[in-house]
């Protein structure tokens, strides 16, 4: 079992993450060889596991290599939103796979950093994470 220094155990992310359980779809944009292996224009369903304004983690049945660029679509439902128009928000964004960890049963956990996201969507995610996060963020 590997040991880690206390510095490596610190949170490396710039933004607070929130554990979630949302369904999303994605398509592989690049590289072409991966796009061909999973299908040219197929929407692939996956489960979003956590979310921050800078990225997300998803569970997928495909072994998507690091640096792969994905188009991601999901609907953010924020019941705590102050305005009706912000309660249900469909988002389309682009992200890059930054890590890929086997999760058992043929699944992979992908860490994705957003590379193209509208400022209004980034703000909506930040607000969602802020109002939905537990008081004790060490719980995740």
N, C-alpha and C positions, 0 to 999 in steps of 0.2 A: 504494500500500500504506500502510495507516494505521500510524502509530507510536504506541507507548504509553510512558508514563512508567514508571519502575521500580516505582512504587507500584501501577500498574494490573496489573502482571504478578504481583504477590504473590497467594498463595492467599487468596481471599475467604471461603471456607467455614469454618464453625466446627469441622467434623468431618472426619477423614481419610476420603478416598474410596478405594475398592478397585475396580479394573477387574474386571468379571465378565462372564459369558456365560450368563445365565439366561433362560428363557422365562417370560413372565408374561401374565396377562390383565388387561384393564381395561375399565371401562364409564364413559361420560361421565355425570356427575351433573348438572352445571350448566355453562353455561347451556342452557336448553331448546332454543334454535335449533341448537346444536352437537349436542346429544343426538339431535334429530330427523334431522340430516343423516347421522349415522353409524349410526343405528338405535336404537330405544327401549331394548331390553334385550339387545343383542348383546354378548357377550364378544369383545373384540378382542385378538388375539394380538400380542405385541410382544417385542422382545429388550431385556433389561436390559443396559446397557453399563457402568454403574458404580453403586456403592451406598455409602451412608454411613448413620449413624444418623439423619440429618436429611433425607435425600432420595436421589434416584437420577436417572440419565439413562437414557432408553429410545430405541430406534429404532422408528418406526412408519410405516406407509404413509399415515396420516391427518395432515392439516394442522390440528392442534388449537391453537386460539388461547391466548395467554397469559391467565391467570386462570381457565381452565377447571378445574373440580373433577372429579377422577377417583377411582373406586373401583378399587383395585389388589389383585390376588391373585397370590401366588407362593409357591413352596416353597423355603425356605432349607435347603440341605444342608451341614452343618458336620461334616465327618469328624473334625475336631480337638476336638469337644466332649467334655467329660469324662463327661457322662451320656447314656445311651441316648435319653431323652425329648427331649433338646435337639439330637440329631443331624439329625433331619428335622423341620422346623417349618413348617407352613402358616401363611401370614400374610394377613390382610385388613386393609387400611389405606386411608386417604384422603389424597390429595395434590393440590396445586395446581400447574398448569403455570406455571413462572416464566420459561422461555425456550423458544423454538422456532427451530431452525436448520435450513435445508434441507441435506440430506445427500446429494443426488444420487439419481438413479434413482427419483424420486418419494417418497423417504423423508425423514423429519424426525427430528431429534434433539431430544427434549424434556427439559428440565431440570425436575424435579419436587421440590417441597419438601413433606414430610409435614405434614399439618395435623391428622390424627387417627391415632394409632398407640398401641397398648397398651404400657405401660411394659415389660412382659416381652418384647415383640417388639423394642422399641428396644434393650433390653439384649442380646438375642440377636444383633441386627445389629452392635452395637458390639463384642461379643466376636468375632464372625465376622471383622470387618474387622481387629481387633487381632491375632488369631492367624494370619490368612491373609496380611496385608500383607507385602510384601517388606521387607527390612531397610533398603533405600535408598528412601524414599518419593518422592524426586525423580524416580524412574523413570516417574511418571505425572502 
